[in-house]
Amino acid sequence: MTPGRPPAWAVLEQALRHKHPVHMRYRGNERLVCPHALGWKDGRAKALVYQTGGTTGEGELPADPRQRWRSLFVDEVEQATISMGAWGTAENYTPISNGIAQLDLYVDPDP
């Protein structure tokens, strides 16, 4: 059985369904991300996102766009708001991620 969804889930889900970026705060960093998958791992909600702006725990974003994927715990996402900016992704996207054990919703990699 899947536990309750954290408050940020609704914002991430809406952004994923409509391919809109999300401004948010995660572990002390302001980020601009594009949600690609939502699901669960070990009873916690997780999101696979492509980060297009802001900073990470390691500092600046990597120059290589294929290295901007992040697996985040949804219950640690703060101040999530949908942006009408451009949707971002990278050629190496796959909804299969070691960060998410049970997928609930994801962007189709072959639209």
Secondary structure as GFF3:
##gff-version 3
##sequence-region A 1 111
A	DSSP	alpha_helix	8	18	.	.	.	ID=ss1
A	DSSP	beta_strand	22	26	.	.	.	ID=ss2
A	DSSP	beta_strand	29	41	.	.	.	ID=ss3
A	DSSP	beta_strand	44	54	.	.	.	ID=ss4
A	DSSP	three_ten_helix	65	67	.	.	.	ID=ss5
A	DSSP	beta_strand	69	73	.	.	.	ID=ss6
A	DSSP	three_ten_helix	74	76	.	.	.	ID=ss7
A	DSSP	beta_strand	77	82	.	.	.	ID=ss8
A	DSSP	beta_strand	102	106	.	.	.	ID=ss9
###
